[in-house]
Amino acid sequence: MDVVAVVLIVVLFLLAIVFLIAREYFCWYWKINEMLGHLEGIHTALYNLERTNGAPESMERRLDANTEVCPFCMEPSLKERRVCDVCGKTKR
């Protein structure tokens, strides 16, 4: 019984190693890692662009006590409404 358990553990370990190697190969072959790097770069550039253009200050100027920012379209809409005035999605 102990020999079977040891063989099973070794086989599972080898299968895990083969899976990880095959995953890396296919990610390299289909350029998934490269595309992910590009997407992260785009995300960082957009975040920096938003920060330098002063979007938070301009948004604060458009808000008053009765408005809030929609989490989907980032446009101000009335707090009392459950649906955004601009995009039409449910806010809460």
MMTF fields as JSON, N, C-alpha, C and O atoms, coordinates in Angstrom:
{
  "mmtfVersion": "1.0.0",
  "mmtfProducer": "UNKNOWN",
  "numBonds": 367,
  "numAtoms": 368,
  "numGroups": 92,
  "numChains": 1,
  "numModels": 1,
  "chainsPerModel": [1],
  "groupsPerChain": [92],
  "chainIdList": ["A"],
  "bondAtomList": [4, 2, 8, 6, 12, 10, 16, 14, 20, 18, 24, 22, 28, 26, 32, 30, 36, 34, 40, 38, 44, 42, 48, 46, 52, 50, 56, 54, 60, 58, 64, 62, 68, 66, 72, 70, 76, 74, 80, 78, 84, 82, 88, 86, 92, 90, 96, 94, 100, 98, 104, 102, 108, 106, 112, 110, 116, 114, 120, 118, 124, 122, 128, 126, 132, 130, 136, 134, 140, 138, 144, 142, 148, 146, 152, 150, 156, 154, 160, 158, 164, 162, 168, 166, 172, 170, 176, 174, 180, 178, 184, 182, 188, 186, 192, 190, 196, 194, 200, 198, 204, 202, 208, 206, 212, 210, 216, 214, 220, 218, 224, 222, 228, 226, 232, 230, 236, 234, 240, 238, 244, 242, 248, 246, 252, 250, 256, 254, 260, 258, 264, 262, 268, 266, 272, 270, 276, 274, 280, 278, 284, 282, 288, 286, 292, 290, 296, 294, 300, 298, 304, 302, 308, 306, 312, 310, 316, 314, 320, 318, 324, 322, 328, 326, 332, 330, 336, 334, 340, 338, 344, 342, 348, 346, 352, 350, 356, 354, 360, 358, 364, 362],
  "bondOrderList": [1, 1, 1, 1, 1, 1, 1, 1, 1, 1, 1, 1, 1, 1, 1, 1, 1, 1, 1, 1, 1, 1, 1, 1, 1, 1, 1, 1, 1, 1, 1, 1, 1, 1, 1, 1, 1, 1, 1, 1, 1, 1, 1, 1, 1, 1, 1, 1, 1, 1, 1, 1, 1, 1, 1, 1, 1, 1, 1, 1, 1, 1, 1, 1, 1, 1, 1, 1, 1, 1, 1, 1, 1, 1, 1, 1, 1, 1, 1, 1, 1, 1, 1, 1, 1, 1, 1, 1, 1, 1, 1],
  "groupList": [{"groupName": "MET", "atomNameList": ["N", "CA", "C", "O"], "elementList": ["N", "C", "C", "O"], "formalChargeList": [0, 0, 0, 0], "bondAtomList": [1, 0, 2, 1, 3, 2], "bondOrderList": [1, 1, 2], "singleLetterCode": "M", "chemCompType": "L-PEPTIDE LINKING"}, {"groupName": "ASP", "atomNameList": ["N", "CA", "C", "O"], "elementList": ["N", "C", "C", "O"], "formalChargeList": [0, 0, 0, 0], "bondAtomList": [1, 0, 2, 1, 3, 2], "bondOrderList": [1, 1, 2], "singleLetterCode": "D", "chemCompType": "L-PEPTIDE LINKING"}, {"groupName": "VAL", "atomNameList": ["N", "CA", "C", "O"], "elementList": ["N", "C", "C", "O"], "formalChargeList": [0, 0, 0, 0], "bondAtomList": [1, 0, 2, 1, 3, 2], "bondOrderList": [1, 1, 2], "singleLetterCode": "V", "chemCompType": "L-PEPTIDE LINKING"}, {"groupName": "ALA", "atomNameList": ["N", "CA", "C", "O"], "elementList": ["N", "C", "C", "O"], "formalChargeList": [0, 0, 0, 0], "bondAtomList": [1, 0, 2, 1, 3, 2], "bondOrderList": [1, 1, 2], "singleLetterCode": "A", "chemCompType": "L-PEPTIDE LINKING"}, {"groupName": "LEU", "atomNameList": ["N", "CA", "C", "O"], "elementList": ["N", "C", "C", "O"], "formalChargeList": [0, 0, 0, 0], "bondAtomList": [1, 0, 2, 1, 3, 2], "bondOrderList": [1, 1, 2], "singleLetterCode": "L", "chemCompType": "L-PEPTIDE LINKING"}, {"groupName": "ILE", "atomNameList": ["N", "CA", "C", "O"], "elementList": ["N", "C", "C", "O"], "formalChargeList": [0, 0, 0, 0], "bondAtomList": [1, 0, 2, 1, 3, 2], "bondOrderList": [1, 1, 2], "singleLetterCode": "I", "chemCompType": "L-PEPTIDE LINKING"}, {"groupName": "PHE", "atomNameList": ["N", "CA", "C", "O"], "elementList": ["N", "C", "C", "O"], "formalChargeList": [0, 0, 0, 0], "bondAtomList": [1, 0, 2, 1, 3, 2], "bondOrderList": [1, 1, 2], "singleLetterCode": "F", "chemCompType": "L-PEPTIDE LINKING"}, {"groupName": "ARG", "atomNameList": ["N", "CA", "C", "O"], "elementList": ["N", "C", "C", "O"], "formalChargeList": [0, 0, 0, 0], "bondAtomList": [1, 0, 2, 1, 3, 2], "bondOrderList": [1, 1, 2], "singleLetterCode": "R", "chemCompType": "L-PEPTIDE LINKING"}, {"groupName": "GLU", "atomNameList": ["N", "CA", "C", "O"], "elementList": ["N", "C", "C", "O"], "formalChargeList": [0, 0, 0, 0], "bondAtomList": [1, 0, 2, 1, 3, 2], "bondOrderList": [1, 1, 2], "singleLetterCode": "E", "chemCompType": "L-PEPTIDE LINKING"}, {"groupName": "TYR", "atomNameList": ["N", "CA", "C", "O"], "elementList": ["N", "C", "C", "O"], "formalChargeList": [0, 0, 0, 0], "bondAtomList": [1, 0, 2, 1, 3, 2], "bondOrderList": [1, 1, 2], "singleLetterCode": "Y", "chemCompType": "L-PEPTIDE LINKING"}, {"groupName": "CYS", "atomNameList": ["N", "CA", "C", "O"], "elementList": ["N", "C", "C", "O"], "formalChargeList": [0, 0, 0, 0], "bondAtomList": [1, 0, 2, 1, 3, 2], "bondOrderList": [1, 1, 2], "singleLetterCode": "C", "chemCompType": "L-PEPTIDE LINKING"}, {"groupName": "TRP", "atomNameList": ["N", "CA", "C", "O"], "elementList": ["N", "C", "C", "O"], "formalChargeList": [0, 0, 0, 0], "bondAtomList": [1, 0, 2, 1, 3, 2], "bondOrderList": [1, 1, 2], "singleLetterCode": "W", "chemCompType": "L-PEPTIDE LINKING"}, {"groupName": "LYS", "atomNameList": ["N", "CA", "C", "O"], "elementList": ["N", "C", "C", "O"], "formalChargeList": [0, 0, 0, 0], "bondAtomList": [1, 0, 2, 1, 3, 2], "bondOrderList": [1, 1, 2], "singleLetterCode": "K", "chemCompType": "L-PEPTIDE LINKING"}, {"groupName": "ASN", "atomNameList": ["N", "CA", "C", "O"], "elementList": ["N", "C", "C", "O"], "formalChargeList": [0, 0, 0, 0], "bondAtomList": [1, 0, 2, 1, 3, 2], "bondOrderList": [1, 1, 2], "singleLetterCode": "N", "chemCompType": "L-PEPTIDE LINKING"}, {"groupName": "GLY", "atomNameList": ["N", "CA", "C", "O"], "elementList": ["N", "C", "C", "O"], "formalChargeList": [0, 0, 0, 0], "bondAtomList": [1, 0, 2, 1, 3, 2], "bondOrderList": [1, 1, 2], "singleLetterCode": "G", "chemCompType": "PEPTIDE LINKING"}, {"groupName": "HIS", "atomNameList": ["N", "CA", "C", "O"], "elementList": ["N", "C", "C", "O"], "formalChargeList": [0, 0, 0, 0], "bondAtomList": [1, 0, 2, 1, 3, 2], "bondOrderList": [1, 1, 2], "singleLetterCode": "H", "chemCompType": "L-PEPTIDE LINKING"}, {"groupName": "THR", "atomNameList": ["N", "CA", "C", "O"], "elementList": ["N", "C", "C", "O"], "formalChargeList": [0, 0, 0, 0], "bondAtomList": [1, 0, 2, 1, 3, 2], "bondOrderList": [1, 1, 2], "singleLetterCode": "T", "chemCompType": "L-PEPTIDE LINKING"}, {"groupName": "PRO", "atomNameList": ["N", "CA", "C", "O"], "elementList": ["N", "C", "C", "O"], "formalChargeList": [0, 0, 0, 0], "bondAtomList": [1, 0, 2, 1, 3, 2], "bondOrderList": [1, 1, 2], "singleLetterCode": "P", "chemCompType": "L-PEPTIDE LINKING"}, {"groupName": "SER", "atomNameList": ["N", "CA", "C", "O"], "elementList": ["N", "C", "C", "O"], "formalChargeList": [0, 0, 0, 0], "bondAtomList": [1, 0, 2, 1, 3, 2], "bondOrderList": [1, 1, 2], "singleLetterCode": "S", "chemCompType": "L-PEPTIDE LINKING"}],
  "groupTypeList": [0, 1, 2, 2, 3, 2, 2, 4, 5, 2, 2, 4, 6, 4, 4, 3, 5, 2, 6, 4, 5, 3, 7, 8, 9, 6, 10, 11, 9, 11, 12, 5, 13, 8, 0, 4, 14, 15, 4, 8, 14, 5, 15, 16, 3, 4, 9, 13, 4, 8, 7, 16, 13, 14, 3, 17, 8, 18, 0, 8, 7, 7, 4, 1, 3, 13, 16, 8, 2, 10, 17, 6, 10, 0, 8, 17, 18, 4, 12, 8, 7, 7, 2, 10, 1, 2, 10, 14, 12, 16, 12, 7],
  "groupIdList": [1, 2, 3, 4, 5, 6, 7, 8, 9, 10, 11, 12, 13, 14, 15, 16, 17, 18, 19, 20, 21, 22, 23, 24, 25, 26, 27, 28, 29, 30, 31, 32, 33, 34, 35, 36, 37, 38, 39, 40, 41, 42, 43, 44, 45, 46, 47, 48, 49, 50, 51, 52, 53, 54, 55, 56, 57, 58, 59, 60, 61, 62, 63, 64, 65, 66, 67, 68, 69, 70, 71, 72, 73, 74, 75, 76, 77, 78, 79, 80, 81, 82, 83, 84, 85, 86, 87, 88, 89, 90, 91, 92],
  "secStructList": [7, 2, 2, 2, 2, 2, 2, 2, 2, 2, 2, 2, 2, 2, 2, 2, 2, 2, 2, 2, 2, 2, 2, 2, 2, 2, 2, 2, 2, 6, 6, 2, 2, 2, 2, 2, 2, 2, 2, 2, 2, 2, 2, 2, 2, 2, 2, 2, 2, 2, 2, 2, 6, 6, 2, 2, 2, 2, 2, 2, 2, 2, 7, 7, 6, 6, 3, 3, 3, 7, 6, 6, 6, 7, 7, 3, 3, 3, 6, 6, 7, 1, 5, 7, 6, 6, 6, 7, 7, 5, 7, 7],
  "xCoordList": [0.817, 0.0, 0.857, 0.506, 1.959, 2.833, 3.511, 3.731, 3.845, 4.498, 3.547, 3.966, 2.286, 1.286, 1.133, 1.031, 1.115, 0.976, 2.18, 2.015, 3.37, 4.586, 4.587, 4.918, 4.224, 4.172, 3.136, 3.38, 1.999, 0.95, 1.418, 1.168, 2.08, 2.599, 3.644, 3.639, 4.531, 5.558, 4.922, 5.333, 3.929, 3.255, 2.536, 2.608, 1.849, 1.171, 2.163, 1.896, 3.292, 4.325, 4.859, 5.027, 5.126, 5.626, 4.585, 4.933, 3.316, 2.254, 2.155, 1.916, 2.334, 2.302, 3.46, 3.28, 4.636, 5.803, 5.554, 5.827, 5.046, 4.754, 3.707, 3.824, 2.683, 1.657, 2.248, 1.938, 3.096, 3.686, 4.593, 4.59, 5.354, 6.228, 5.388, 5.681, 4.351, 3.487, 2.759, 2.59, 2.326, 1.649, 2.577, 2.173, 3.796, 4.756, 5.021, 5.123, 5.131, 5.362, 4.204, 4.425, 2.973, 1.823, 1.634, 1.237, 1.907, 1.846, 2.882, 2.61, 4.063, 5.087, 4.672, 4.826, 4.156, 3.8, 2.687, 2.769, 1.679, 0.556, 0.78, -0.116, 1.967, 2.362, 1.44, 1.225, 0.911, -0.002, 0.739, 0.227, 1.924, 2.686, 3.044, 3.017, 3.375, 3.712, 2.488, 2.594, 1.326, 0.103, -0.263, -0.703, -0.087, -0.367, 0.54, 0.092, 1.797, 2.713, 2.279, 2.358, 1.816, 1.327, 0.087, -0.03, -0.834, -2.048, -1.73, -2.35, -0.779, -0.387, 0.246, 0.031, 1.022, 1.608, 0.543, 0.636, -0.458, -1.557, -2.315, -2.662, -2.573, -3.269, -2.483, -3.063, -1.192, -0.356, -0.355, -0.458, -0.239, -0.231, -1.552, -1.56, -2.671, -3.968, -4.146, -4.702, -3.68, -3.772, -2.96, -3.438, -1.737, -0.893, -1.5, -1.431, -2.089, -2.725, -3.904, -4.09, -4.693, -5.828, -5.345, -5.938, -4.277, -3.749, -3.185, -3.337, -2.538, -1.932, -2.945, -2.717, -4.058, -5.068, -5.987, -6.828, -5.859, -6.664, -8.111, -8.994, -8.376, -9.752, -10.438, -11.614, -9.778, -10.487, -10.953, -12.052, -10.136, -10.54, -11.725, -12.664, -11.686, -12.791, -14.07, -15.161, -13.948, -15.116, -15.684, -16.903, -14.826, -15.301, -16.039, -16.982, -15.626, -16.294, -17.707, -18.578, -17.951, -19.271, -20.218, -21.413, -19.728, -20.571, -21.09, -20.408, -22.282, -22.812, -23.397, -23.114, -24.2, -24.706, -25.68, -25.848, -26.321, -27.332, -26.816, -27.586, -25.534, -25.007, -23.903, -23.282, -23.673, -22.584, -22.033, -22.648, -20.887, -20.244, -20.698, -20.658, -21.131, -21.511, -20.251, -19.269, -20.238, -19.038, -18.753, -17.659, -19.693, -19.5, -18.999, -18.013, -19.674, -19.289, -18.551, -18.09, -18.43, -17.713, -18.312, -17.609, -19.588, -20.287, -21.157, -21.643, -21.357, -22.212, -23.677, -24.147, -24.383, -25.817, -26.43, -25.718, -27.738, -28.412, -28.288, -28.402, -28.056, -27.902, -29.183, -29.138, -30.316, -31.581, -31.995, -32.86, -31.407, -31.75, -30.868, -29.661, -31.476, -30.718, -30.071, -29.107, -30.592, -30.085, -29.353, -29.842, -28.215, -27.412, -28.162, -28.789, -28.086, -28.731, -28.03, -28.67, -26.738, -25.948, -25.914, -26.29, -25.46, -25.269, -26.46, -26.594, -27.317, -28.518, -28.294, -29.204, -27.103, -26.836, -27.227, -27.242, -27.542, -27.903, -26.652, -25.647, -26.703, -25.531, -25.26, -24.103, -26.278, -26.074, -26.415, -26.301],
  "yCoordList": [-1.197, 0.0, 1.255, 2.238, 1.242, 2.409, 2.661, 3.814, 1.607, 1.75, 2.412, 3.248, 2.049, 2.63, 4.118, 4.917, 4.501, 5.904, 6.711, 7.819, 6.181, 6.875, 7.026, 8.095, 5.98, 6.045, 7.067, 7.826, 7.095, 8.049, 9.482, 10.352, 9.737, 11.073, 11.484, 12.625, 10.576, 10.881, 11.166, 12.1, 10.376, 10.589, 11.933, 12.664, 12.268, 13.559, 14.718, 15.737, 14.57, 15.601, 15.783, 16.912, 14.678, 14.766, 15.379, 16.161, 15.033, 15.633, 17.136, 17.898, 17.565, 18.992, 19.708, 20.804, 19.11, 19.699, 19.786, 20.819, 18.727, 18.726, 19.784, 20.477, 19.91, 20.924, 22.329, 23.14, 22.622, 23.951, 24.255, 25.374, 23.279, 23.476, 23.679, 24.566, 22.871, 23.012, 24.348, 24.973, 24.792, 26.088, 27.223, 28.11, 27.202, 28.235, 28.202, 29.25, 27.011, 26.894, 27.489, 28.269, 27.138, 27.647, 29.143, 29.846, 29.644, 31.098, 31.803, 32.88, 31.219, 31.802, 31.696, 32.66, 30.564, 30.333, 31.281, 31.853, 31.451, 32.313, 33.76, 34.589, 34.081, 35.442, 36.044, 37.255, 35.206, 35.678, 36.566, 37.615, 36.163, 36.963, 38.319, 39.327, 38.362, 39.62, 40.535, 41.736, 39.967, 40.765, 41.301, 42.445, 40.494, 40.932, 42.104, 43.052, 42.037, 43.146, 44.425, 45.511, 44.289, 45.464, 46.048, 47.266, 45.193, 45.668, 46.366, 47.377, 45.837, 46.495, 47.851, 48.801, 47.957, 49.236, 50.249, 51.424, 49.797, 50.682, 51.153, 52.33, 50.239, 50.596, 51.654, 52.631, 51.472, 52.424, 53.777, 54.814, 53.772, 55.033, 55.776, 56.995, 55.051, 55.694, 56.243, 57.325, 55.502, 55.975, 57.253, 58.215, 57.274, 58.461, 59.64, 60.776, 59.384, 60.442, 61.035, 62.252, 60.185, 60.666, 61.505, 62.536, 61.067, 61.807, 63.155, 64.127, 63.246, 64.508, 65.479, 66.689, 64.981, 65.874, 66.452, 67.292, 66.038, 66.607, 66.159, 66.936, 64.958, 64.478, 64.507, 64.864, 64.153, 64.19, 65.588, 65.731, 66.643, 67.994, 68.451, 69.049, 68.169, 68.591, 67.852, 68.411, 66.615, 65.851, 66.442, 66.541, 66.834, 67.395, 68.703, 69.012, 69.476, 70.742, 70.523, 71.363, 69.416, 69.156, 68.51, 68.408, 68.075, 67.402, 68.4, 69.365, 68.163, 68.914, 67.915, 66.72, 68.377, 67.499, 66.449, 65.408, 66.687, 65.771, 64.841, 64.044, 64.923, 64.099, 63.186, 63.442, 62.116, 61.188, 60.714, 60.934, 60.071, 59.596, 58.171, 57.311, 57.928, 56.582, 55.719, 56.152, 54.524, 53.687, 53.11, 52.594, 53.184, 52.608, 53.64, 53.398, 54.791, 55.786, 56.978, 57.844, 57.039, 58.095, 59.48, 60.486, 59.534, 60.805, 61.066, 60.124, 62.345, 62.631, 62.347, 62.58, 61.843, 61.623, 61.802, 61.811, 61.942, 62.194, 60.998, 59.85, 61.272, 60.211, 59.414, 58.202, 60.086, 59.417, 58.417, 57.581, 58.475, 57.545, 56.313, 56.41, 55.163, 53.905, 53.65, 52.89, 54.28, 54.095, 55.371, 56.472, 55.237, 56.376, 57.132, 56.525, 58.462, 59.306, 59.201, 59.376, 58.923, 58.932, 57.555, 57.415, 56.542, 55.22, 54.274, 53.296, 54.555, 53.735, 52.461, 51.639, 52.279, 51.082, 51.322, 52.459, 50.237, 50.329, 50.632, 49.932, 51.668, 52.117, 51.289, 51.135, 50.76, 50.042, 48.608, 47.862],
  "zCoordList": [0.0, 0.0, 0.0, -0.654, 0.712, 0.77, -0.567, -0.939, -1.291, -2.594, -3.581, -4.381, -3.531, -4.426, -4.138, -5.069, -2.871, -2.493, -2.969, -3.48, -2.81, -3.247, -4.763, -5.276, -5.478, -6.944, -7.388, -8.326, -6.736, -7.07, -6.84, -7.674, -5.743, -5.446, -6.481, -6.943, -6.844, -7.84, -9.197, -9.885, -9.59, -10.869, -10.872, -11.859, -9.795, -9.708, -9.758, -10.395, -9.098, -9.128, -10.542, -11.003, -11.234, -12.609, -13.544, -14.429, -13.357, -14.166, -13.926, -14.863, -12.687, -12.384, -13.066, -13.597, -13.059, -13.727, -15.235, -15.846, -15.829, -17.268, -17.602, -18.612, -16.755, -16.976, -16.961, -17.834, -15.979, -15.881, -17.078, -17.589, -17.516, -18.681, -19.935, -20.737, -20.114, -21.291, -21.274, -22.321, -20.099, -19.991, -20.409, -21.161, -19.935, -20.325, -21.831, -22.468, -22.393, -23.836, -24.616, -25.542, -24.263, -25.006, -24.794, -25.724, -23.599, -23.381, -24.237, -24.768, -24.384, -25.249, -26.711, -27.461, -27.127, -28.518, -28.964, -30.051, -28.167, -28.532, -28.122, -28.279, -27.595, -27.219, -26.148, -26.118, -25.291, -24.253, -23.258, -22.866, -22.851, -21.899, -22.497, -21.791, -23.776, -24.443, -24.518, -24.27, -24.859, -24.923, -23.54, -23.416, -22.512, -21.157, -20.771, -20.127, -21.159, -20.897, -21.594, -21.02, -22.846, -23.575, -22.904, -22.77, -22.486, -21.825, -20.503, -20.172, -19.755, -18.512, -18.797, -18.043, -19.872, -20.262, -20.662, -20.309, -21.391, -21.785, -20.552, -20.444, -19.623, -18.391, -17.616, -17.142, -17.486, -16.766, -17.464, -16.809, -18.799, -19.543, -19.395, -19.226, -19.456, -19.286, -17.876, -17.686, -16.907, -15.519, -15.353, -14.751, -15.88, -15.77, -16.526, -16.056, -17.682, -18.464, -17.699, -17.684, -17.071, -16.283, -15.11, -14.792, -14.472, -13.322, -13.73, -12.99, -14.883, -15.305, -15.886, -15.864, -16.405, -16.964, -15.909, -16.229, -14.686, -13.619, -13.638, -13.274, -14.042, -14.097, -12.734, -12.68, -11.628, -10.351, -9.958, -9.423, -10.212, -9.846, -10.68, -10.154, -11.996, -12.848, -12.469, -12.575, -12.035, -11.62, -10.332, -10.187, -9.4, -8.149, -8.373, -7.645, -9.372, -9.642, -10.161, -9.938, -10.845, -11.405, -10.406, -10.683, -9.267, -8.272, -7.246, -6.9, -6.772, -5.645, -4.65, -4.744, -3.706, -2.651, -3.175, -2.539, -4.303, -4.824, -5.914, -6.451, -6.251, -7.336, -6.83, -5.798, -7.581, -7.317, -8.656, -9.699, -8.623, -9.844, -10.125, -9.245, -11.364, -11.784, -11.865, -12.468, -11.287, -11.33, -12.718, -12.945, -13.641, -14.971, -15.979, -16.675, -16.062, -17.078, -16.488, -17.231, -15.166, -14.451, -14.688, -14.589, -14.997, -15.18, -13.952, -13.325, -13.604, -12.456, -12.767, -13.88, -11.77, -11.887, -10.505, -9.501, -10.454, -9.184, -8.245, -8.674, -6.97, -5.978, -5.789, -5.574, -5.867, -5.57, -6.633, -6.375, -7.819, -8.896, -8.83, -8.608, -9.023, -9.032, -10.377, -10.467, -11.435, -12.791, -13.21, -12.96, -13.827, -14.267, -15.372, -16.24, -15.322, -16.337, -17.681, -18.718, -17.691, -18.926, -19.599, -20.763, -18.851, -19.468, -19.277, -20.013, -18.303, -18.106, -17.294, -17.186, -16.722, -15.927, -14.47, -14.0, -13.765, -12.351, -11.541, -11.666, -10.714, -9.964, -8.727, -8.337, -8.106, -6.837, -6.958, -5.986]
}
